[in-house]
């Protein structure tokens, strides 16, 4: 069985815009790292909804990333974050 190669598109560094940089930092990083940093931030600030674990309750910095939404699902978060990166 051939070992699965990581998708090159995921490994290619992307550049966070100013809004997203406030959360994950301003240097280019692969999407996988970006998602990891985002989750680190969410956990550190206790922003995962206690009852509905798939919901993220935004603080001021994340609200800017989420286009002003107070709460988004994990899946919606990925889509919204994509709008804040340049490849």
C-alpha positions in Angstrom: 0.0 0.0 0.0 1.5 3.3 -1.1 1.8 5.9 1.7 -0.5 8.8 1.0 1.3 12.0 0.1 0.0 15.2 1.7 -1.9 17.3 -0.7 0.6 20.0 -2.0 -2.1 22.6 -2.0 -2.6 22.2 1.7 1.1 22.4 2.4 1.7 25.5 0.3 2.0 28.5 2.6 -0.8 31.1 2.4 -0.6 34.7 3.6 -3.2 35.7 6.2 -4.6 39.2 5.7 -4.5 41.8 8.5 -7.8 40.7 10.1 -6.7 37.0 10.3 -3.2 38.0 11.3 -4.5 39.4 14.5 -5.4 35.8 15.5 -2.8 33.6 13.8 0.2 35.9 13.2 1.2 37.7 10.0 3.8 35.3 8.5 2.8 32.9 5.6 2.0 29.4 6.8 0.4 26.2 5.4 -3.3 25.8 5.7 -2.8 22.9 8.1 -0.7 25.1 10.4 -3.2 28.0 10.1 -6.1 25.8 11.2 -4.0 24.5 14.1 -3.2 28.0 15.2 -6.9 29.0 14.9 -7.9 26.1 17.1 -5.1 26.9 19.6 -6.6 30.4 19.8 -10.1 29.1 20.2 -9.1 26.7 23.0 -6.9 29.2 24.8 -9.7 31.8 24.9 -12.5 29.2 25.6 -14.5 30.1 22.5 -15.8 26.6 21.7 -19.5 26.5 22.7 -19.9 24.4 25.9 -23.2 22.8 24.8 -22.8 22.6 21.0 -19.2 21.7 20.6 -19.2 22.3 16.8 -20.1 26.0 17.4 -17.4 28.6 17.8 -18.5 31.7 19.8 -16.4 34.6 18.5 -14.5 37.2 20.5 -13.8 40.6 19.0 -10.8 39.4 16.9 -12.6 36.3 15.6 -15.8 38.3 14.9 -13.8 40.4 12.4 -12.6 37.1 10.7 -16.2 35.8 10.7 -17.6 38.9 9.0 -19.3 40.2 12.2 -21.0 36.9 13.1 -21.1 36.1 16.8 -21.2 32.3 16.4 -20.3 30.0 13.5 -20.1 26.3 13.0 -16.6 24.7 12.5 -17.5 24.1 8.9 -18.6 27.6 8.2 -15.4 28.8 10.0 -13.2 27.1 7.5 -15.0 28.8 4.6 -14.9 32.2 6.3 -11.2 31.9 7.0 -10.5 31.0 3.4 -11.6 34.5 2.5 -8.8 36.0 4.6 -5.8 34.2 2.9 -3.9 34.9 -0.2 -2.0 31.9 -1.7 
